[in-house]
């Protein structure tokens, strides 16, 4: 089947596309909590920031999911998705650099730097309080660290964002009508 712009525009205007985005991000949040509480891997402050970026992607999905026929909500959802994925990729790359350098002077803070009006680590410490060190790589899969896997994850989210960006901004297609 040929993938066309028309199909992408239609897909961005369906709940399925935004639901998949939301579910994938929530699944990653579930994995993070599994790693923390079942496998006993302590998240560092950079891990917490990446966790927040994934929640931002889920929020973008929820916004689009609320009414995918609304051009305004699709645009808002896509912006939240893109900003969150970009910020997450930046944080993941910084974390890999800290781990690769293995320099005792190159480390991250012990507490997250959330705004005073939104101290997530105080409101929900079980999710947003870092307990690990950034320089430690506690888990590997296929020779790739968790921080490196997160670069892959955020790069995939950004690739999907790039694919969805222009079609999401397109006018809403009324059911029963087609492009000519």
C-alpha positions as CSV (number, residue, x, y, z in Angstrom):
1,X,0.0,0.0,0.0
2,X,1.3,3.4,-1.0
3,X,1.7,5.9,1.9
4,X,0.5,9.3,0.6
5,X,0.1,12.7,2.1
6,X,-3.7,12.2,2.0
7,X,-3.4,9.0,4.1
8,X,-1.2,10.8,6.6
9,X,-3.6,13.7,6.9
10,X,-6.4,11.3,7.5
11,X,-4.4,9.4,10.0
12,X,-3.5,12.5,12.0
13,X,-7.2,13.3,12.3
14,X,-8.1,9.9,13.8
15,X,-8.1,9.0,17.5
16,X,-6.0,5.9,16.7
17,X,-2.9,8.0,15.8
18,X,-3.0,10.1,19.0
19,X,-4.0,7.1,21.1
20,X,-0.9,5.2,19.9
21,X,1.3,8.2,20.8
22,X,-0.3,8.4,24.2
23,X,-0.1,4.7,24.9
24,X,3.5,4.4,23.8
25,X,4.5,7.2,26.1
26,X,2.5,5.8,29.0
27,X,4.1,2.3,28.4
28,X,7.5,3.9,28.6
29,X,6.5,5.6,31.9
30,X,5.4,2.1,33.2
31,X,8.8,0.7,32.1
32,X,10.6,3.5,34.0
33,X,8.6,2.7,37.2
34,X,9.2,-1.0,36.7
35,X,13.0,-0.4,36.4
36,X,12.8,1.8,39.5
37,X,10.6,-0.3,41.9
38,X,10.9,-3.9,40.6
39,X,14.5,-4.0,39.3
40,X,15.7,-1.5,42.0
41,X,17.5,0.8,39.5
42,X,17.8,4.3,41.0
43,X,16.9,7.1,38.6
44,X,19.2,10.1,38.4
45,X,18.1,13.7,37.9
46,X,18.6,13.4,34.2
47,X,16.5,10.2,34.2
48,X,13.7,12.2,36.0
49,X,13.9,15.0,33.3
50,X,13.6,12.3,30.6
51,X,10.6,10.8,32.5
52,X,9.1,14.3,32.4
53,X,9.8,14.6,28.7
54,X,8.0,11.3,28.0
55,X,5.0,12.6,30.1
56,X,5.1,15.7,27.9
57,X,4.8,13.5,24.8
58,X,1.9,11.7,26.5
59,X,0.3,15.0,27.2
60,X,0.6,16.0,23.5
61,X,-1.0,12.7,22.6
62,X,-3.9,13.3,25.1
63,X,-4.4,16.8,23.7
64,X,-4.7,15.5,20.1
65,X,-6.8,12.5,21.3
66,X,-9.3,14.8,22.9
67,X,-10.6,16.0,19.5
68,X,-8.4,15.0,16.5
69,X,-10.9,16.7,14.2
70,X,-9.9,20.1,15.7
71,X,-7.1,21.7,13.9
72,X,-6.3,23.8,16.9
73,X,-6.0,20.8,19.2
74,X,-3.9,18.9,16.7
75,X,-1.5,21.8,16.4
76,X,-1.3,22.2,20.1
77,X,-0.7,18.5,20.6
78,X,2.0,18.4,17.9
79,X,3.8,21.4,19.4
80,X,3.8,19.8,22.9
81,X,5.0,16.5,21.4
82,X,7.8,18.1,19.4
83,X,9.1,20.3,22.3
84,X,9.0,17.4,24.7
85,X,10.8,15.0,22.3
86,X,13.4,17.6,21.5
87,X,14.1,18.4,25.1
88,X,14.2,14.6,26.0
89,X,16.7,14.0,23.2
90,X,18.9,16.8,24.5
91,X,18.8,15.5,28.0
92,X,19.5,11.9,26.9
93,X,22.5,13.0,24.9
94,X,23.9,15.0,27.9
95,X,23.4,12.0,30.1
96,X,25.4,9.7,27.7
97,X,28.2,12.3,27.6
98,X,28.3,12.3,31.4
99,X,28.5,8.5,31.5
100,X,31.1,8.2,28.7
101,X,33.4,10.9,30.1
102,X,33.4,9.3,33.5
103,X,34.8,12.5,34.9
104,X,34.2,13.0,38.6
105,X,33.8,16.7,38.0
106,X,31.2,16.2,35.2
107,X,28.1,15.2,37.1
108,X,24.5,16.3,37.6
109,X,22.7,17.8,40.6
110,X,21.2,15.7,43.3
111,X,17.8,17.4,43.2
112,X,15.8,18.4,40.1
113,X,15.6,22.0,39.2
114,X,11.8,22.3,38.9
115,X,10.2,25.8,39.2
116,X,9.2,26.8,42.7
117,X,5.5,26.9,41.5
118,X,5.8,23.3,40.3
119,X,8.0,21.2,42.7
120,X,7.1,17.8,41.2
121,X,9.7,16.1,43.3
122,X,7.9,17.3,46.4
123,X,4.4,16.7,45.2
124,X,5.1,13.2,43.8
125,X,8.4,12.0,45.1
126,X,7.8,8.3,44.2
127,X,7.9,9.4,40.5
128,X,10.0,12.6,40.4
129,X,12.6,12.3,43.2
130,X,16.0,11.2,41.9
131,X,17.8,8.6,44.0
132,X,20.7,7.7,41.7
133,X,23.8,9.2,40.2
134,X,24.2,10.3,36.6
135,X,27.6,8.8,36.1
136,X,26.4,5.3,36.8
137,X,25.1,3.0,34.1
138,X,23.1,0.4,35.9
139,X,21.5,-1.5,33.0
140,X,22.4,-2.6,29.5
141,X,20.5,-4.4,26.7
142,X,22.4,-5.7,23.7
143,X,25.5,-3.7,24.8
144,X,23.6,-0.4,24.8
145,X,23.0,1.5,28.0
146,X,19.6,2.8,29.1
147,X,20.7,6.4,28.4
148,X,21.7,5.4,24.8
149,X,18.4,3.6,24.3
150,X,16.6,6.8,25.3
151,X,18.4,8.6,22.5
152,X,16.9,6.0,20.2
153,X,13.5,6.4,21.7
154,X,13.5,10.2,21.5
155,X,14.9,10.1,17.9
156,X,12.0,7.8,16.9
157,X,9.5,10.2,18.5
158,X,11.1,13.1,16.6
159,X,11.1,11.1,13.3
160,X,7.4,10.4,13.9
161,X,6.9,14.1,14.8
162,X,8.6,15.2,11.5
163,X,6.3,12.8,9.6
164,X,3.2,14.1,11.3
165,X,4.0,17.8,11.5
166,X,2.7,19.1,8.2
167,X,-0.3,16.7,7.9
168,X,-1.4,17.6,11.4
169,X,-1.6,21.3,10.4
170,X,-3.7,20.5,7.4
171,X,-7.4,21.4,7.2
172,X,-9.8,18.9,8.7
173,X,-11.1,16.4,6.2
174,X,-14.8,16.0,6.4
175,X,-15.9,12.3,6.5
176,X,-17.1,11.2,3.1
177,X,-15.0,13.8,1.2
178,X,-11.8,13.0,-0.5
179,X,-9.0,14.9,-2.2
180,X,-9.1,15.4,-5.9
